[in-house]
Structures are given as C-alpha cells and as structure tokens.
C-alpha cells in the first residue's frame, strides 16, 4: 500500500483533511509535525497510530571522536589561561 506524508508546518490541517478525503482510503497517510524528528499516523481510526522517529547519532559516541574533543578542550583551556 502506498503512503503519503504531509508536513503540518507547510500545509494547513484543513487542507490535509481535504486531500485525505479527496484521495480516498486506498492510501496510507502520515503527518510530520513541524520542528519534529518524528512522523505520526494510523492506518485506521480503529487502530493505534504508528510513530516513526529518526535516530540521531552524535560523533561523541565514538571513542576516537571523544578523545579528540577532550584533547581540543585541554589545549584550548591551556591557550585561554
């Protein structure tokens, strides 16, 4: 089944509802809230919605990057003092 994802930050909710009605139930719909890293939606009014989130990995999770940052912090602190 095909899926359409609307962005609530750029499309008003009234227009989203109009499009959902116009396109019918053969498609699945999701709504991405403005300024959010998740997408919400349900395939049916009788079932709970699904939540899709984006996994963010920071470079500091890597031990090599953590060591480089620590070295930078120490050198910068020495330079400032």
C-alpha positions as CSV (number, residue, x, y, z in Angstrom):
1,X,0.0,0.0,0.0
2,X,1.3,3.4,-0.9
3,X,1.8,6.1,1.7
4,X,1.7,9.9,1.7
5,X,3.4,12.0,4.3
6,X,2.1,15.6,4.9
7,X,4.2,18.3,6.7
8,X,1.9,20.2,9.1
9,X,4.3,23.1,9.1
10,X,3.8,23.9,5.5
11,X,0.3,22.6,4.8
12,X,-2.7,23.7,7.0
13,X,-4.6,20.8,8.7
14,X,-7.8,21.7,6.9
15,X,-6.0,21.2,3.6
16,X,-4.5,17.9,4.7
17,X,-8.0,16.7,5.6
18,X,-9.3,17.8,2.2
19,X,-6.6,15.9,0.4
20,X,-7.1,12.8,2.5
21,X,-10.8,12.8,1.7
22,X,-10.2,13.5,-2.0
23,X,-7.6,10.8,-2.4
24,X,-9.6,8.1,-0.5
25,X,-8.8,5.2,1.6
26,X,-6.6,3.3,-0.8
27,X,-3.6,5.2,0.5
28,X,-2.0,5.4,4.0
29,X,-1.4,8.9,5.4
30,X,1.1,10.2,7.9
31,X,1.6,13.7,9.3
32,X,5.1,15.1,10.1
33,X,4.7,17.8,12.7
34,X,6.7,21.0,12.2
35,X,10.1,21.1,14.0
36,X,9.9,17.5,15.0
37,X,12.0,14.4,14.4
38,X,9.0,12.0,14.3
39,X,6.1,11.1,12.0
40,X,2.7,10.1,13.4
41,X,-0.2,8.4,11.8
42,X,-2.6,5.5,11.8
43,X,-3.9,3.2,9.0
44,X,-7.3,3.1,10.6
45,X,-9.4,5.0,13.0
46,X,-9.9,1.8,15.0
47,X,-6.2,1.1,15.5
48,X,-3.4,2.9,17.4
49,X,-1.1,5.0,15.4
50,X,2.5,4.3,14.5
51,X,5.4,6.5,15.5
52,X,8.5,6.8,13.3
53,X,11.5,8.6,14.7
54,X,14.8,9.5,13.3
55,X,17.8,8.1,15.1
56,X,20.5,10.7,15.7
57,X,24.0,9.5,16.4
58,X,26.4,12.0,17.7
59,X,30.1,11.8,16.9
60,X,30.9,11.8,20.6
61,X,29.5,8.3,20.8
62,X,32.7,7.3,19.0
63,X,35.7,6.9,21.4
64,X,38.1,8.3,18.8
65,X,35.9,11.5,18.5
66,X,35.5,11.7,22.3
67,X,39.3,11.6,22.7
68,X,39.8,14.3,20.0
69,X,37.3,16.6,21.7
70,X,39.0,16.1,25.1
71,X,42.4,16.9,23.6
72,X,40.9,20.0,21.9
73,X,39.3,21.1,25.2
74,X,42.5,20.7,27.1
75,X,44.6,22.6,24.5
76,X,42.1,25.3,24.2
77,X,41.9,25.7,28.0
78,X,45.7,26.0,28.3
79,X,45.6,28.6,25.5
80,X,43.0,30.6,27.3
81,X,44.8,30.6,30.6
